[in-house]
Amino acid sequence: MAPVLRRFLFLPAILAASSLQAATYTIEALPETKQAKVTIALNPGGSSTQFRMPAWAPGDYQILNYGTKIEQVKFRQGREWVDGVEGDDLNLWTIEGGASEVTYVVNESHGNFSPNLRVTDAEMFVSGPGVLGWFAGHADEKHDLRIKVAPIGASVACPLDPGDSIAPYQAYVAEDYDELIDSPFVVGTTVRVHQFVVEGKPHAIIGYNQSAGVNLAAFEDNATKIAIEAKKIFGELPYDRYYYFFDFGGPGGGLEHLDSTKIGLSPRASAASALGIMSHEYFHTFNVKRIRSKPLGPFDYTKPAVTGAIWWLEGVTDYYADVITTRAGLESRQDFLRSMTGTFNSLHRGNAFMRTTADESSRRVWEARGSQGFGGISYYTKGKAVGFALDLAIRAESGNRHSLDDVIRDLYNETKGPSGFEEGRIRELCIKYGGERLGGLYDVCVMQAVRIPIEGLLSAAGLAMVDGAIVDDPNATQVSSSLAKAYPYQTMRW
């Protein structure tokens, strides 16, 4: 099995790409200046009068104007150099007669959660939105990506399908521009790989930067059990392969991608210390990357994607990160309840929860910095608390026949294609599975700036708040006690 996967990861594809791509993206590191050089060439006969860089990156809800991170921009039409004009839009170049090729140099930059480009003598890491632009009119077509393999002895890790490689370049194929820039990659001599299979799908732990002394295999158990529990909810793993990019010694935080995630860890990180962020970022494979509100796909990279549902996409992801690790036996139920306690205590500390709703925190995040929310309310914290509240209520109202699993599964099945959900769809599905009372609870939790009425929800589910901690209610009725014993486990099995 290992030799097959190793070829799959790193060696040139045996077969050439099946069809000619719209554009070829070529990138190489410039370690002497800590930059990268990018050339984008349209196929013969291709031309465009506009070249753009993204204004923002998916998962990082802040305008960062990546057009300001590139320089030495030059255009060609065929063999002739042509002029491109920058206007008031910091991310747009206009070429009056059209261009078929652009070359530019990218400077290192960093978003809120991940480097966009980092170049050293030993490696180059790339997260697409801050590095790769597009010719207008060609974003929906297939693209070739060619990565120069350097320095000598370097390896490449990229989650895209392999293409037709010619040394010293390793080639990959993206279905469209969205997939291209949502597929990070690393090339260098520091790259180490641990490969394994979950439910018939190839997975890999990709270690780089200061990864030399790290036991990558130690993270396999977490990754395997997390994926298995997610499949129990959704019925499938929606990718051909999945990569964890672990930047050992790099800046902390994680950023989700279509079929991968980049996570910054200490070189001394253990599997236990990485569990929470691994679970959160992996769950985004479903919630955000497939389940999403309409403004979040197909993307418009030229302006803010305003939606009131980031509390669900980030906060409920945080909730399920705890749910699936508990179901997998990686954390105890007591650990889970302690996490919920900490979430509610954090949310209701101070009075920001009385000024800003979950919906407003989501919609107005673009006015803030840090991609955490607006008005003093983190949509991570508020969304996690709302997910907890809605799950308890659906279980109690349905006699544990249904749970929030049913809501998120329906959303997944409705939105894993080209279109996202309408803003009110979550509320509708909560009512579908929990009854009419869930509509009012949803409004209180999401649309009103008030304290979440947790005490009644806990009591109905056989739990209680005792001395500031959520615990099993010693005075619970037989019915509510049975609900407590089932929580947060599944109400049904695939």
C-alpha positions as CSV (number, residue, x, y, z in Angstrom):
1,M,0.0,0.0,0.0
2,A,2.7,2.5,1.0
3,P,4.6,2.5,-2.4
4,V,1.3,3.2,-4.2
5,L,0.5,6.2,-2.0
6,R,4.0,7.6,-2.2
7,R,3.8,7.7,-5.9
8,F,0.3,9.2,-5.6
9,L,1.7,11.9,-3.4
10,F,5.0,12.9,-4.9
11,L,6.0,11.2,-8.2
12,P,5.0,12.3,-11.7
13,A,1.6,11.0,-12.8
14,I,1.8,8.0,-15.2
15,L,-0.9,9.4,-17.4
16,A,-1.0,12.9,-18.8
17,A,-4.0,15.2,-18.0
18,S,-7.0,14.1,-19.9
19,S,-7.8,17.5,-21.4
20,L,-6.1,20.7,-22.2
21,Q,-6.4,23.2,-19.3
22,A,-7.4,26.8,-19.5
23,A,-4.3,28.2,-17.9
24,T,-1.0,27.0,-16.6
25,Y,0.3,28.4,-13.3
26,T,4.0,28.1,-12.8
27,I,5.6,28.9,-9.4
28,E,9.1,28.8,-8.1
29,A,10.7,30.0,-4.8
30,L,13.2,32.9,-4.7
31,P,14.9,32.1,-1.4
32,E,17.4,34.8,-1.7
33,T,14.7,37.4,-1.4
34,K,12.1,35.3,0.4
35,Q,9.7,35.7,-2.5
36,A,8.1,33.6,-5.2
37,K,7.8,34.1,-8.9
38,V,4.5,33.2,-10.6
39,T,3.7,33.0,-14.3
40,I,0.1,32.4,-15.5
41,A,-0.2,31.5,-19.2
42,L,-3.6,31.1,-20.9
43,N,-3.8,28.4,-23.6
44,P,-3.0,29.4,-27.2
45,G,-5.8,31.7,-28.3
46,G,-6.8,32.6,-24.8
47,S,-6.9,36.3,-23.8
48,S,-8.4,38.6,-21.1
49,T,-8.5,42.3,-20.5
50,Q,-8.5,42.0,-16.7
51,F,-6.2,40.3,-14.2
52,R,-7.1,40.1,-10.6
53,M,-5.8,39.1,-7.2
54,P,-8.3,38.2,-4.4
55,A,-9.3,40.8,-1.9
56,W,-9.8,38.1,0.8
57,A,-9.3,34.4,1.5
58,P,-12.1,31.8,2.3
59,G,-12.1,31.2,6.0
60,D,-10.4,34.5,6.7
61,Y,-13.2,37.1,6.8
62,Q,-11.2,40.3,6.4
63,I,-10.3,42.3,3.4
64,L,-6.5,42.0,3.0
65,N,-6.1,43.1,-0.7
66,Y,-3.6,40.6,-1.9
67,G,-3.0,42.7,-5.0
68,T,-0.8,44.8,-2.7
69,K,1.4,41.8,-2.0
70,I,2.7,41.4,-5.6
71,E,5.2,43.4,-7.6
72,Q,7.0,43.5,-11.0
73,V,3.8,42.7,-12.8
74,K,4.3,42.2,-16.5
75,F,1.9,41.1,-19.2
76,R,2.3,39.6,-22.7
77,Q,0.0,39.0,-25.6
78,G,1.5,36.2,-27.5
79,R,5.2,37.2,-27.8
80,E,4.7,40.9,-27.3
81,W,4.9,42.7,-24.0
82,V,1.8,44.8,-23.3
83,D,0.8,47.4,-20.7
84,G,-1.4,46.7,-17.7
85,V,-3.0,49.6,-15.9
86,E,-3.8,49.7,-12.2
87,G,-6.9,51.6,-11.2
88,D,-8.5,52.5,-7.9
89,D,-9.1,48.8,-7.2
90,L,-6.0,47.6,-5.5
91,N,-6.4,44.1,-6.8
92,L,-7.2,44.8,-10.5
93,W,-5.0,45.3,-13.6
94,T,-6.7,46.3,-16.9
95,I,-5.0,45.4,-20.2
96,E,-6.8,47.3,-23.0
97,G,-5.9,45.0,-25.9
98,G,-5.9,41.8,-23.7
99,A,-3.2,39.6,-22.4
100,S,-2.5,35.9,-22.6
101,E,0.2,35.8,-19.9
102,V,1.2,37.5,-16.7
103,T,4.4,37.2,-14.6
104,Y,4.9,38.7,-11.2
105,V,6.8,38.4,-7.9
106,V,5.0,37.6,-4.6
107,N,6.1,38.9,-1.3
108,E,5.7,36.9,1.9
109,S,2.4,37.7,3.7
110,H,0.2,36.2,6.5
111,G,-3.6,36.1,7.0
112,N,-5.2,35.8,10.4
113,F,-4.8,32.1,10.6
114,S,-2.1,31.0,8.1
115,P,0.8,32.2,6.0
116,N,0.0,32.9,2.4
117,L,3.6,32.6,1.3
118,R,6.6,31.6,3.4
119,V,10.0,31.0,1.7
120,T,13.2,29.8,3.3
121,D,16.4,28.2,1.9
122,A,14.8,24.8,2.6
123,E,11.1,25.1,1.7
124,M,8.2,27.1,0.3
125,F,4.7,27.0,1.7
126,V,1.8,28.5,-0.4
127,S,-1.8,29.2,0.5
128,G,-3.4,30.2,-2.8
129,P,-5.4,33.4,-2.3
130,G,-2.4,35.5,-1.3
131,V,-0.3,34.2,-4.2
132,L,-2.3,33.1,-7.2
133,G,-4.4,35.5,-9.2
134,W,-6.7,34.9,-12.2
135,F,-7.5,36.2,-15.6
136,A,-11.2,37.3,-15.8
137,G,-13.3,35.0,-17.8
138,H,-11.3,31.9,-17.2
139,A,-11.9,31.2,-13.5
140,D,-14.4,28.4,-14.1
141,E,-12.1,26.4,-16.3
142,K,-9.5,23.8,-15.4
143,H,-6.0,24.9,-14.6
144,D,-2.6,23.3,-14.5
145,L,-0.3,24.0,-11.5
146,R,3.4,23.5,-12.0
147,I,5.6,23.7,-8.9
148,K,9.4,23.9,-9.3
149,V,10.9,21.2,-7.1
150,A,13.8,22.9,-5.3
151,P,16.3,22.8,-3.6
152,I,17.9,19.4,-4.6
153,G,16.3,16.6,-2.6
154,A,13.0,18.5,-2.1
155,S,9.6,16.8,-2.1
156,V,6.2,18.3,-2.8
157,A,2.9,17.8,-1.0
158,C,-0.3,19.0,-2.7
159,P,-3.9,17.7,-2.4
160,L,-4.8,18.3,-6.0
161,D,-4.9,15.5,-8.6
162,P,-1.5,14.9,-10.2
163,G,-0.9,16.1,-13.7
164,D,1.7,15.5,-16.4
165,S,5.0,16.4,-14.7
166,I,8.3,17.3,-16.5
167,A,11.4,17.9,-14.3
168,P,12.1,20.1,-12.5
169,Y,8.4,20.8,-12.1
170,Q,5.8,18.7,-10.4
171,A,2.4,19.2,-12.0
172,Y,-1.2,19.1,-10.6
173,V,-4.6,19.8,-12.1
174,A,-7.5,21.9,-10.5
175,E,-11.1,21.7,-11.7
176,D,-11.4,25.5,-11.4
177,Y,-9.9,28.6,-9.8
178,D,-11.8,27.9,-6.5
179,E,-10.2,24.5,-6.2
180,L,-6.8,25.8,-7.2
181,I,-6.4,28.4,-4.5
182,D,-8.1,26.3,-1.9
183,S,-5.4,23.6,-2.2
184,P,-2.3,24.7,-0.2
185,F,1.1,23.0,-0.9
186,V,4.6,22.8,0.4
187,V,7.8,22.0,-1.4
188,G,11.2,21.5,0.3
189,T,13.7,19.3,2.0
190,T,11.9,19.6,5.4
191,V,8.8,17.9,4.1
192,R,8.0,14.6,5.8
193,V,4.9,12.4,5.3
194,H,3.0,9.8,7.2
195,Q,0.4,8.1,5.1
196,F,-2.6,6.0,6.1
197,V,-6.1,5.0,4.9
198,V,-9.4,5.7,6.5
199,E,-12.6,4.2,5.1
200,G,-10.8,3.4,1.8
201,K,-9.6,7.0,1.4
202,P,-5.9,8.1,1.4
203,H,-5.0,10.5,4.2
204,A,-1.6,12.0,5.2
205,I,0.1,13.9,8.0
206,I,2.4,16.4,6.2
207,G,5.1,17.7,8.6
208,Y,7.4,20.5,7.5
209,N,9.4,23.4,8.9
210,Q,10.8,22.0,12.3
211,S,9.4,18.6,11.8
212,A,12.6,16.5,11.9
213,G,12.2,15.2,15.4
214,V,8.4,14.8,15.4
215,N,6.7,11.4,15.3
216,L,4.1,12.0,12.7
217,A,2.5,8.6,13.1
218,A,1.4,9.6,16.6
219,F,-1.3,11.8,15.0
220,E,-2.8,9.0,12.9
221,D,-5.2,7.7,15.7
222,N,-6.8,11.1,16.2
223,A,-7.2,11.7,12.4
224,T,-8.7,8.2,11.9
225,K,-11.2,8.3,14.7
226,I,-12.3,11.8,13.8
227,A,-12.9,10.9,10.2
228,I,-14.9,7.8,11.2
229,E,-17.2,9.7,13.5
230,A,-17.8,12.4,10.9
231,K,-18.7,9.7,8.4
232,K,-21.3,8.4,10.8
233,I,-23.0,11.7,10.7
234,F,-22.9,12.4,7.0
235,G,-22.7,9.0,5.5
236,E,-19.6,9.6,3.4
237,L,-16.2,11.2,3.2
238,P,-16.6,13.7,0.4
239,Y,-13.0,13.8,-0.9
240,D,-10.5,11.7,-2.8
241,R,-7.8,12.3,-0.3
242,Y,-7.2,14.5,2.8
243,Y,-4.0,16.1,4.1
244,Y,-3.2,17.7,7.4
245,F,-0.4,20.2,6.8
246,F,1.4,20.6,10.1
247,D,3.7,23.6,10.3
248,F,5.9,22.7,13.2
249,G,7.4,25.8,14.7
250,G,5.2,28.1,12.6
251,P,2.6,30.5,13.8
252,G,-0.3,29.0,15.7
253,G,-3.8,28.6,14.4
254,G,-5.4,26.7,11.6
255,L,-7.1,27.4,8.3
256,E,-9.5,25.0,6.6
257,H,-9.3,24.1,2.9
258,L,-11.4,22.0,0.6
259,D,-9.6,18.7,1.1
260,S,-6.9,19.7,3.6
261,T,-6.0,22.0,6.5
262,K,-3.0,23.9,7.6
263,I,-2.3,23.9,11.3
264,G,0.6,25.6,13.2
265,L,2.0,23.5,16.0
266,S,4.9,23.5,18.4
267,P,7.7,21.1,17.5
268,R,6.9,19.6,20.9
269,A,3.2,19.2,20.2
270,S,1.6,15.9,21.2
271,A,-1.4,14.2,19.6
272,A,-3.4,15.1,22.7
273,S,-2.5,18.8,22.5
274,A,-3.4,18.9,18.8
275,L,-6.7,17.1,19.1
276,G,-9.0,20.1,19.4
277,I,-7.7,22.0,16.4
278,M,-7.4,18.8,14.3
279,S,-11.1,18.0,15.0
280,H,-12.3,21.6,14.4
281,E,-10.4,22.0,11.1
282,Y,-11.3,18.6,9.8
283,F,-15.0,19.1,10.5
284,H,-14.8,22.2,8.2
285,T,-14.5,19.7,5.4
286,F,-18.2,19.3,5.8
287,N,-19.3,22.5,7.6
288,V,-18.1,25.5,5.5
289,K,-16.5,23.7,2.6
290,R,-19.7,21.8,1.6
291,I,-22.3,23.2,4.0
292,R,-22.3,26.9,3.4
293,S,-24.6,29.9,3.0
294,K,-25.1,31.2,-0.5
295,P,-22.5,34.1,-0.3
296,L,-19.8,31.6,0.5
297,G,-19.8,29.7,-2.8
298,P,-19.4,30.2,-5.6
299,F,-17.0,32.8,-4.3
300,D,-16.7,36.5,-5.3
301,Y,-13.2,37.3,-4.2
302,T,-13.6,41.0,-5.1
303,K,-15.7,42.1,-2.1
304,P,-16.9,40.9,1.3
305,A,-19.1,37.8,1.4
306,V,-21.6,39.0,3.9
307,T,-23.6,36.3,5.7
308,G,-25.3,36.1,9.1
309,A,-24.4,32.4,9.4
310,I,-20.7,32.4,10.3
311,W,-21.8,31.6,13.9
312,W,-23.0,28.2,12.5
313,L,-20.1,27.7,10.1
314,E,-17.4,28.4,12.8
315,G,-19.1,28.1,16.2
316,V,-21.2,25.0,15.4
317,T,-18.0,23.5,13.9
318,D,-16.4,24.1,17.2
319,Y,-19.3,22.4,19.0
320,Y,-19.0,19.4,16.7
321,A,-15.3,19.3,17.2
322,D,-16.0,18.4,20.8
323,V,-18.9,16.1,20.0
324,I,-17.0,13.9,17.6
325,T,-13.9,13.6,19.8
326,T,-16.2,12.5,22.6
327,R,-18.1,10.0,20.5
328,A,-14.7,8.7,19.3
329,G,-13.5,8.1,22.9
330,L,-10.7,10.6,22.5
331,E,-12.2,12.7,25.2
332,S,-14.5,11.8,28.1
333,R,-18.1,13.0,28.5
334,Q,-16.9,14.9,31.6
335,D,-14.3,16.7,29.4
336,F,-17.1,17.5,27.0
337,L,-19.4,19.0,29.7
338,R,-16.5,21.0,31.1
339,S,-15.9,22.4,27.6
340,M,-19.6,23.5,27.4
341,T,-19.3,25.1,30.8
342,G,-16.3,27.1,29.7
343,T,-18.1,28.2,26.6
344,F,-21.1,29.5,28.5
345,N,-19.1,31.2,31.2
346,S,-16.9,32.9,28.5
347,L,-19.9,34.0,26.5
348,H,-21.8,35.6,29.4
349,R,-18.7,37.2,31.0
350,G,-19.2,41.0,30.6
351,N,-22.2,42.4,28.8
352,A,-21.3,42.2,25.1
353,F,-23.9,39.4,24.7
354,M,-26.5,42.0,25.5
355,R,-25.4,44.3,22.6
356,T,-24.5,42.0,19.7
357,T,-26.4,39.0,18.3
358,A,-24.8,35.9,16.7
359,D,-26.3,37.1,13.4
360,E,-24.8,40.6,13.7
361,S,-21.4,39.3,14.8
362,S,-21.4,37.2,11.6
363,R,-22.5,39.9,9.2
364,R,-20.3,42.6,10.5
365,V,-17.1,40.7,11.0
366,W,-15.8,42.5,7.9
367,E,-15.8,45.8,9.9
368,A,-13.6,44.2,12.6
369,R,-10.1,42.7,12.5
370,G,-8.9,39.2,13.3
371,S,-11.8,37.3,11.7
372,Q,-13.4,36.5,15.1
373,G,-16.6,38.4,15.0
374,F,-18.0,41.9,15.7
375,G,-19.1,43.9,18.7
376,G,-17.2,41.9,21.3
377,I,-19.0,38.7,20.5
378,S,-16.9,35.9,19.0
379,Y,-19.0,33.8,16.6
380,Y,-16.9,30.9,17.7
381,T,-18.0,31.1,21.3
382,K,-21.6,32.2,20.6
383,G,-22.1,29.7,17.8
384,K,-20.7,26.8,20.0
385,A,-23.2,27.8,22.8
386,V,-26.0,28.0,20.3
387,G,-25.2,24.6,18.8
388,F,-25.2,23.1,22.3
389,A,-28.6,24.8,23.1
390,L,-30.3,23.7,19.9
391,D,-29.0,20.2,20.2
392,L,-30.3,19.8,23.7
393,A,-33.7,21.2,22.7
394,I,-34.1,19.0,19.6
395,R,-33.3,15.9,21.7
396,A,-35.7,16.9,24.5
397,E,-38.5,17.9,22.2
398,S,-38.2,14.8,20.0
399,G,-37.7,12.3,22.9
400,N,-34.2,11.8,21.6
401,R,-35.4,10.6,18.2
402,H,-33.6,13.5,16.6
403,S,-30.7,15.8,17.3
404,L,-28.7,18.5,15.7
405,D,-27.1,15.7,13.6
406,D,-30.3,15.6,11.5
407,V,-30.1,19.3,10.9
408,I,-26.5,19.4,9.8
409,R,-26.9,16.2,7.7
410,D,-29.8,17.8,5.8
411,L,-27.8,20.9,5.2
412,Y,-25.0,18.8,3.9
413,N,-27.1,16.9,1.5
414,E,-28.8,20.1,0.3
415,T,-25.6,22.2,-0.2
416,K,-22.7,19.9,-1.1
417,G,-23.3,20.8,-4.7
418,P,-22.9,24.2,-6.4
419,S,-25.3,26.2,-4.3
420,G,-25.4,27.2,-0.6
421,F,-28.3,27.5,1.8
422,E,-30.6,30.4,2.4
423,E,-30.1,32.2,5.7
424,G,-33.4,30.9,7.2
425,R,-32.8,27.3,6.3
426,I,-31.2,26.4,9.6
427,R,-34.2,27.6,11.5
428,E,-36.6,25.7,9.3
429,L,-34.7,22.4,9.8
430,C,-34.5,23.0,13.6
431,I,-38.3,23.2,13.6
432,K,-38.6,20.1,11.3
433,Y,-36.7,18.0,13.8
434,G,-37.6,19.7,17.1
435,G,-41.0,21.2,16.6
436,E,-42.4,24.7,16.6
437,R,-40.8,25.6,20.0
438,L,-37.4,25.5,18.2
439,G,-38.3,28.5,16.1
440,G,-38.6,30.7,19.1
441,L,-35.4,29.3,20.7
442,Y,-33.5,29.9,17.5
443,D,-34.7,33.5,17.4
444,V,-33.6,34.0,21.0
445,C,-30.2,32.4,20.5
446,V,-29.3,33.8,17.1
447,M,-31.3,37.0,16.4
448,Q,-31.6,38.5,19.9
449,A,-28.9,40.0,22.1
450,V,-29.9,38.3,25.3
451,R,-28.6,35.6,27.6
452,I,-29.2,32.1,26.2
453,P,-31.8,30.4,28.5
454,I,-29.7,27.4,29.3
455,E,-31.1,26.3,32.6
456,G,-34.4,25.1,31.3
457,L,-32.7,23.4,28.4
458,L,-30.3,21.6,30.7
459,S,-33.2,20.5,33.0
460,A,-35.1,19.0,30.1
461,A,-32.1,17.0,29.0
462,G,-31.2,15.7,32.5
463,L,-28.4,18.2,33.1
464,A,-28.0,21.1,35.5
465,M,-25.8,24.1,36.3
466,V,-24.3,23.5,39.7
467,D,-21.8,26.0,41.2
468,G,-21.2,27.3,37.7
469,A,-20.6,23.9,36.1
470,I,-22.7,21.8,33.8
471,V,-23.2,18.4,35.3
472,D,-25.7,15.5,35.4
473,D,-28.7,16.5,37.4
474,P,-29.0,14.3,40.5
475,N,-32.7,15.2,40.6
476,A,-33.5,14.4,37.0
477,T,-36.7,12.5,36.1
478,Q,-36.3,9.1,34.6
479,V,-37.1,10.5,31.1
480,S,-34.6,13.4,31.3
481,S,-32.0,11.1,32.9
482,S,-32.2,8.8,29.9
483,L,-31.7,11.8,27.6
484,A,-28.6,12.8,29.6
485,K,-27.1,9.3,29.3
486,A,-27.5,9.5,25.5
487,Y,-26.0,12.9,25.2
488,P,-23.8,13.8,23.2
489,Y,-23.9,10.5,21.4
490,Q,-25.8,9.8,18.3
491,T,-29.5,9.1,18.2
492,M,-29.2,6.9,15.2
493,R,-26.5,4.9,13.4
494,W,-25.7,4.6,9.7
